Amino acid sequence: MKISVLGGGHGCYAAAAELSENGHEVCLWRRDSDALQPIRDNGHITVVDYRGERAIPIAKLSDSLEEAVAHAELLVMPLPAHTHADLAAKLAPLLRDEQVVFFPPGTFASYLFSKAMKDAGNDADVSFAETGTLPYLARKHGATRVVCSGYATRLPTGVLPARNKNKAFAVLKQAYPAVEEIEDALSGALMNAGPIIHPPLIMMNAGPLEHFDAWDIHNEGTQPSIRRVTTALDQERMNIREALGYAAPHFPLADHYATEGDEWMYGRAAHEKLTDSGDWREHIVLTEHRYMTEDTALGLSFLVSVGRWCNTPTPIAAGFLAIASAITDRDLYAEGRTLDRLGLNALSQSAMRELLEEGP
């Protein structure tokens, strides 16, 4: 299958390498042509994982969005959510019938991008899909090398418009067999683990993060009191899902740390693989890191707004959002990806279901 991976981050390089290794014809797009030059010079991306180290050639490298879109049956976008608005406007006129756009994860990017298409006057029949996490626990080690300490084994995924789910999943599962079908794109957005795991870890570890040159929020920073807060925050997410009629499994984050019971998105012992790798011992600037600019500013604001819309309290999510606003000296809810800012807060639940089924 012809696949384009958009972006140059950890997950993007991991996706380009894995999908290429699995026999797909991959185009890796970055807007910065110079950043692609080391791969052009090398002719490959080096991957290190449980199978060892190997060089994986990438079929096509491009800084042309038009070329990347024209290449693809499937577009994979493992990009931070704060890049979405700009890219949605650029992508909107380029997409064509039968393409699938995959956000792992999305923060309801499915709606943002489909609405941008409508605003651009593009009525192509495109399917947008989003899941709860990146398919990879990955970190780049230089310009051509990526280390993957884990791979997703379950990817609960929703599609917008939901009427396209059969043909969308037929495409998605060729690239990601771990994809599991769930109701729709809002259900997919409400599987996003980033806003649950990262805001408590960075804000409850704010002192060590600002004191030490590097700190591993997933190792020293994941203590029992913080885990209890994360579990309570995750319960707010699951309460929203239940209030909207979405079915279990809700993929509780507690399963990520468990040694028995239901498998979470990365399977067994993923937390231990992550901490053992040492790749998440890093320098985090609270006001600039994507855990703040993406998972908190956009992810938590989205969660709180959906809770308000369906009359489901989210006091812990709202509390972290208020603390983050104080840390950054910004009103993150007012700036966030909320149903209000998306123009959806006045919809009834039945109107929302129709939108999710048929698209904007």
N, C-alpha and C positions, 0 to 999 in steps of 0.2 A: 504494500500500500504506500501511496505517496503522502508523507506527513511533513508539515512544517512546524518547527518548534520556535516560538517567538520569545526572545529574551536572552540574557547573558548571565543569569545568576546560577547558583548552585544547582537548583532543580532543573534548569534549562539544559545545562551541560550533561547532567545525569540522564535526562530524557533523550537528548540527541544521541548519546552513546548507547543507551540500552535499546532504543528503538532501532538504531542502525544495526546493532549486533543481532537483533532478532529478525533481520532480513528486510526491514522497511527502507524505502528510499527517502532519506531525511534531508530536508533543507533547514539549516540553523540560521535564523535571522537575528541580527543585531543592528540597531540603528547606527552604531559606532563601527565603521568599517575597520579602523585601526585596531580595535579590540579583537577582530577576527583574524588579524594577520598572523599571530603565532600559530593558530591552527592551520592556516594556509601553508605556512612554512613547514610545519611538522607533518601535515597531511593526515592528522588523526587527533583524537582525544584519548588520553591515557586514563583508564579506569582501574581503581583498586577496590576490591570487595572480597567477600568470603571465598571467591573462586581464584583469587590471586590478582596479578597485575597484567594488563594487556592493552594494546593499542588498537583503537577502533576507528577506521576511516569514516568520515562523514561525507555523504554523496555531494552535497551542495552547501555552500556558504554564501550568504547574501546580506547586503545592507539595503536592499530594495524591498519594501513591504509589498509592492505590487507583484514582484517576482515570487516572493514567498507565498502569497495568497494564491496566485495562479498555479503554483506547483501542487497544491495540497487538496487531498480529499478530507483530511483531518488536520486541524490546527490545534496544537497543544500550547497552552499559555500558562506556564508556572511562574507568573510574574506577581510582584507585590500589588495589592489592590490599589495603592495610591497611583499606580501607572495607568489604571484602566480608563479613566475619563478621556485622557488625551488620545490613547490608542483607539478607543472605541470610535471616536470621530474620524480618525484616519482609516480605520478598517471598514467602516460602514458602507461606503460606496463600492468596495472591492469584492465583497463576498458574493458567492453565486449559489445557485440551486444545488441542493444535496450535500453541501459541505457541512461538516460538524466542527464546532469550536468547543474545546474542552478546557475548563478552568479548574486546576487542582491546587488549592481550592479557589472559591470565587467571591465570597461576600456578596452574593446576589448579582454578580457580574453578568449572569445570563440576561437579566432584565435590562441592565445598563446598556449592553451591547445590542440587544434586539431593538430597544427603543432608539438607539442611535441610528440603526439601519432604517427604521421607519421615518425618522426625522430627515434622513438623507434621501428619502424617496426610493430606497432600494427594497423591492418587494420579493426578492429571491427567497426561496424556501430553505432557510438555514436553520439548523438545530444547534442550540447552545446547551452545554451540559456542565454541571459542577459537582464536585465531590468534597469530602471532609478534610483532606490533607494532601500534601505532596505524596506522590508514589515512592519517594526516596528520602531516606535520612542521609543527606549528602552535604559535603563541603568541598569547594574548589581548593586545590593546593597549587596555586599558580595559574598561568594563562591557558594551559592545555591539559590539566590534570584534575580529576575529581575522585574523591574517596566516598564510597557508598557503604555506610555501616549497617544499613537495613533497607529492605524493600517492602512496600505495602502488600499485604496478602488479602485485604478486603477494602474495597473502595465504594462505599454507598454513594450512588450518583443519581441525580435528578436531571430531567431534560425540560427545556423550554423551546417551543411549545410542547406540552406533554403528549399531544396527539402524534408527534413524530418519534415517540420513544422507541418503537420497534426498529425503525431504520437507523436511528441514532445509535442504539446499542449494538446493532449488527456491525457498525463501523468501529465503535469504541472498543468492543471486546476483541477485535483483531489486534489492537495495539496494547490493550490493558485487560487481560483475562480476569484480573482481580475485581473488575467493575461489577457492582451489584445494583440491580435496578430498584429504585425507590420512587415515590409517587410523582414528584415534580421538582422543579428547580428551587422553589422555596424550601422544600424538604431537604434538598441538597445543601442549600445555604445554611440551614439550621443543623447541619452535621459538622460545620467548620470547627475544628479543634483548636485552631490558633488563638481565638479570642478567649478560650477557656483556660488553656494551659499557660500562655505567656504573660498576660497582664498581672495575675497574682505573683508569678515568679519574679518579674522585674520590679514590681512596686514593693513587695514584701522583702526583697533583697536589695533595696535601693542603697542602703548604707554600705554594704560590701562592694556593690558595683561601683560606687563613686570613690571608695577608699582604695581598692586593690586595682592593680594594672589589668588583671584578668580574673574572672570568676566564672565558675560553671554553675549556672542556675539550675541545671538538671541533676547535679551531683550534690555538692554542699548546699545548694539552694532549695532542694526539694526535701524539706523536713516535715515531720508529721503534722505540725500546726498548719503549714502551708498547704499540705495535701488535703486537710479537712476543709479549708477555705475553697480550694479548687473543686472539691466534690460538691460543696454547697452551691458554688457558681454554676457548675454543670447541671445541677438539679433544676436551676432556673431555666436553662436552655431546654431541658427535657420537659419541664412543665409547659413551656410555650408549644413545643411539638405536640404534646397531648391535648392542649387547649385547641389546637388547630386540626385535630383529628388524625395526625400522622401516626402510623403504626410503629410498634417496636419491631426490630431492635433499634434503640436510639443511640447505640454505641457510646455508653457511658465511659468517660475518660478513666474512671477507676479501673476498668478492664485493661488499660494500657500498663498498669503497674501490677496487675494480678498474676498469680502463677497457676490459677485454675479458673474454671468457668468459661464464659464466652471469650473468644479471641477478639482482640481489638484490631484496628486497621493495620498495624504493623506486625501482628502475630505475637507469639510468645517471646519473652525476654528482650523485647525491643528497647525498653528503657535501659537495661543493663548494657546492651550493645552500644547504645548512644553514649552512655557515660564512660564506658571502657575505651571508646575511640579517642577521647580527649579533644575531639574537634569542636566541642561546644564550650571549651574553656576559652573565653574571649573577652575582649574589651567592649563593653556596651555603654554607649552614651545615651542616657535615658531619654533625652529630648529628640534624639535623631534616629535611633535604631528602629527597624521595621516592627519590632514588637510593640513599639509605641505608635508609630505613624500608620501602621496597617492594622495589627490585631486589636489595639485599644481604640485608636481614633476612628477607625472605620468598622471593625468587627464588633466591638462592644456597643458602639452607637447604634449599629444595625439591630443588635439583639435587644437593646433597651427599647428601641422604637417599635419593634414587632410586639414586645411585651405590652407596651402602652396601647397599641392598636387592638390587641385581642384581650385586653383587661387582665393580664397576667403579671403580677408584681415581679420586679427584678431588682431588689434592693442592693444585692451585692454587686451586680454588674453596674448599676447606676453609681454605687459608691466608689468603685474603682475608676469609673469614668470621671467622677468629680475630683478624685485624688490626682489622676493623670492631668486633668485640666489645670490643677494648681501647680503641678511639677513643670508643665510646659508653658504656663501663663497664657493659655488659650482656652476657648470654650469648645471642647472637642465634640460635644453633642451637636452644637449648632453647626459645626464644620463637617460633621460626620456623614456617613452613608446611611441616612435614615429614610424611613418610608415617607416622611414629610418632604425631604429634599428630592426624593424620587417621584413625588407627586402621587403617591399611592395611599396616603394615610386616610383619605376620605372614602376609600372603597369599603363596601361591605365584604364579609367573608365569602359570600356567594359570587360577588363580582370579582374578587381576587381569584377564586377557583376557576372562573371562566377565563380570566387573563392568563393564568398559568396553563390552562389547557390549550388555548388558541393563540397565545402571544399578544403583544401590544396591538 
